[in-house]
Amino acid sequence: MPDSGNSSWDRRSALRAALGLAAAGGLAACGGNNGRGGGGSGSGTSLVQYFHAYGEAGTEQAIKRYAKAYEDANVSTQWITGSNFESKLFASLLTDKAPDVFEFHPQIQLVKSGQVADLTELIDPVKDDFNPADIQSHTVDGKIYGVRMIDDPQFFFYRKSLFDKAGVGIPRTLDELVAAAAELTTDKVKGIYLGNTLHSIVNPLIWASGAETLDENNEIAYHTDGVVGGFRTLRTLFTSGDLLLDAPTDFWDPSALNQGLTAIQWCGMWAMPQMQQALGDDLGIFPFPKVTDAGRQTVYNGGWSMFVNAKGKNVEAAKEYVKWLWIDRKEYQEDWALSYGFHIPPRTSLAESADKLKSGLPAEGVRLFNEFGHFDNIGWTQAMITALEDVLANCVRKGGDPEAELGKADGKVNRELDKLFG
Amino acid sequence: MPTTTTRQVSAPARSRRGLRARSTLAFWLFTGPFLIGLLIFVYVPILWSAWLSFFEARFTVTPSDFVGFENYRTMLTDEDFMGSLVTFTVFAVIIVPTTWALSLALALAVNRLRFMRAFFRSVFFLPTAVSYVAASLIWKMSIFNGVRFGLANTVLGWFGADGTAWLASPDPPWYWLVIVTVRLWLQAGFYMILFLAALQNIPPELYEAAAIDGARPGWQTFRYITLPQLRATSTAVILLLLVAAYQAFDEFFNLLSKTTWGRPPLVELYYKALGENQDYGAGSAGALILTLLICLVTLLQGRIMGFGRAEGSK
């Protein structure tokens, strides 16, 4: 082996390795799917609408069916899978591929940056037929910026048979909930499931502690002793071994309860039909219990709303479409709210005529929604939501000090509040 | 390598110019498409990102507000970003040696096989074709889920151990086990192929000579003949592994959600640049800092391990 040959071999082997890696990378990257279905052949304007992937069977087909029935524009649907709908939405809104119409929650930064169009004139004629809270949560300075499609109360679902067997009653306080979870835990079943990241109970915890996210002057109202104590209690639950962790499905999916992995699960009313099908009468619901004596039982009235991208190319056509589907076509609104999962229609006339919600457990869900429900505050934006989710991660999952973590969050939230309200 | 040296004595004087023109055309024909792709998908974004990093670029990629080195100062004093570099270091310290050792061991094992060698080579290489996202989901939902019937917990159950939540709790940090094993499974086969090629390039005369000189087969020949002969490949593999570790994103992003820990630089930058703030200026500054770091480490590694240097000139 002569020396001169070695150096060229060195370089060549490195080059070969690099090319091989590039080729392998290309191979592994195959199978991309951009989700853009072939555009139909309809004439006139085309609109793009964004939806997050609903879990219930038939929802995607339903949305596409409504869109197809619309004659004045060619509406294509992007059904966004994955757990980060908001970041995909925010990123796409910056580009010229932005959707004309999208579903989201009311958040004021979208209004302040001129991202969402004023829909007051669409809603005004039927304003009285909407749940007043759904109008209020979409209103900034007297203008309404989104049309509520569905209201989704979130509360605890539980297995009555397991409660009876363990001799446990419905918990009225967070401490009782933790104690009940301990009683209910066996070597097969965990006591309670709050989702893999627990983030969906941040707001309920704040409300159940007697606090608010922001007060009426848009200042921080979540940093109270009650909330600090609530986070401490949750930490004891997290480390107790009674909390189901790393389940194959997240809180929004009924599988953990249906498959007998847990006795109690935080979930939304959307999953009620699937749970009833799997468990029959062995199912009950209760609100998030009080955290402190000054607190209150709490239900989170989440939901989804339609917004029009004010910076889109076809704002007027998009408004027309939203009016057609989510104001005029009540049969579609009813189908959307009640045929797949259970959602409460924000239109009073629809909610009152919805037979499926009139008796049994669904009626109980509606009662909890009305009696204990808290709606989104439009001033509570994604950056603030993330700040509080970090608090939860750092002090419940990681064991940090809630007081210090909330202090850190205050800084982030105040920066955001300064930007929004000056 | 005598074959390569003899080939260079060639090219008679006849029509040298025509030949050269044709080979120039062939050069551009072969490299052109690749170079255009490189330009559009690599160099333009790098330059654009460098430009963005000097601007206040929130919610826009065509900013006008020049801020100098402000974004760099933000990133270098940002606890989360600096923490992500620590996370990366921990990750690299674990993943680089383990992948190196496992892929070398696989190559040695496959190289010794007398039959079904092609079969095992393919079997070990196949995971390379699986996407990181799909593999992460398998790891998360079936192997390392926290319920009693997860694969890992089932195995632990045989020994009477309690089920473990592998990903939810950072204390103890079991999530590293999940992250490291998924990447090992995905990439060991590819590096095995590199080692296999290098192993087959070691001239058998060396082993024969060593045997005559009394070297015992096994550890002694491996230590004094195989390993030194693999030096060039080892260096390349370690370099590639390090760069791949810097680029880690998919498995961290998919396995750890809503955490404040276990975020390598690219995940941190993703949340920074594409999160609710859409801060492309700070994000680009972070990306450039990262690029500089990769260059620096690569150069240093080249110095230390003699990457691309002739064996004899040492």
Contacts between the chains, C-beta under 8 A, distances in Angstrom:
chain1	res1	chain2	res2	distance
A	1	B	1	7.9
A	1	B	203	6.8
A	2	B	1	7.9
A	2	B	2	7.9
A	3	B	310	6.8
A	3	B	311	7.1
A	3	B	312	3.6
A	4	B	5	7.2
A	5	B	1	3.9
A	5	B	2	7.7
A	5	B	4	7.0
A	5	B	5	7.1
A	6	B	310	5.6
A	6	B	311	4.4
A	6	B	312	6.3
A	7	B	308	7.9
A	7	B	309	7.5
A	7	B	310	3.6
A	7	B	311	7.4
A	7	B	312	8.0
A	7	B	313	7.8
A	8	B	1	7.4
A	8	B	4	6.7
A	9	B	1	6.5
A	9	B	201	8.0
A	9	B	232	6.8
A	10	B	232	4.4
A	10	B	308	5.8
A	10	B	309	7.3
A	10	B	310	7.0
A	10	B	311	7.3
A	11	B	308	5.6
A	13	B	197	7.9
A	13	B	198	6.6
A	13	B	232	5.1
A	13	B	233	5.6
A	13	B	236	6.2
A	14	B	232	7.0
A	14	B	235	7.6
A	14	B	236	4.3
A	14	B	239	7.8
A	14	B	307	7.2
A	14	B	308	6.5
A	16	B	194	7.9
A	16	B	197	7.6
A	17	B	194	5.3
A	17	B	233	7.2
A	17	B	236	4.4
A	17	B	237	6.9
A	17	B	240	6.1
A	18	B	236	7.6
A	18	B	240	7.1
A	20	B	190	7.3
A	20	B	193	7.3
A	20	B	194	6.8
A	21	B	190	7.3
A	21	B	240	5.7
A	21	B	244	7.9
A	24	B	128	5.2
A	24	B	129	7.8
A	24	B	190	5.4
A	27	B	128	7.2
A	27	B	129	5.4
A	28	B	128	6.7
A	28	B	129	6.1
A	28	B	130	7.2
A	28	B	131	5.8
A	28	B	132	7.4
A	29	B	131	7.6
A	31	B	131	6.5
A	83	B	257	6.1
A	86	B	276	7.3
A	87	B	274	5.7
A	87	B	275	6.0
A	87	B	276	7.5
A	90	B	274	7.7
A	90	B	275	8.0
A	90	B	276	6.4
A	90	B	278	6.1
A	91	B	274	5.3
A	91	B	278	7.0
A	94	B	59	6.1
A	94	B	60	7.0
A	94	B	61	7.4
A	94	B	278	6.5
A	109	B	276	7.9
A	113	B	59	7.1
A	187	B	148	7.9
A	188	B	148	7.0
A	196	B	167	7.7
A	196	B	168	6.1
A	196	B	257	7.3
A	197	B	168	7.7
A	197	B	257	5.6
A	197	B	258	3.9
A	197	B	259	7.9
A	199	B	258	5.2
A	238	B	169	7.3
A	241	B	162	7.5
A	244	B	146	7.2
A	244	B	147	7.2
A	245	B	146	4.4
A	245	B	165	3.5
A	245	B	168	4.0
A	245	B	169	6.9
A	246	B	140	7.9
A	246	B	144	7.4
A	246	B	145	5.2
A	246	B	146	2.7
A	246	B	147	7.3
A	246	B	150	7.7
A	246	B	165	4.7
A	246	B	166	5.9
A	246	B	167	5.2
A	246	B	168	5.1
A	247	B	145	6.7
A	247	B	146	6.5
A	247	B	147	5.8
A	248	B	141	4.7
A	248	B	142	7.4
A	248	B	145	5.1
A	248	B	147	7.0
A	261	B	147	5.5
A	381	B	276	7.3
A	382	B	276	4.0
A	383	B	276	4.6
A	383	B	277	6.7
A	386	B	275	7.1
A	386	B	276	6.3
A	389	B	258	5.5
A	390	B	260	5.2
A	392	B	258	8.0
A	393	B	258	5.9
A	393	B	259	5.5
A	393	B	260	5.0
A	393	B	261	7.9
A	394	B	260	5.5
A	397	B	168	6.4
A	397	B	169	5.9
A	397	B	170	6.4
A	397	B	259	7.4
A	398	B	170	5.3
A	398	B	171	6.6
A	398	B	260	7.3
A	398	B	261	6.8
A	399	B	171	6.3
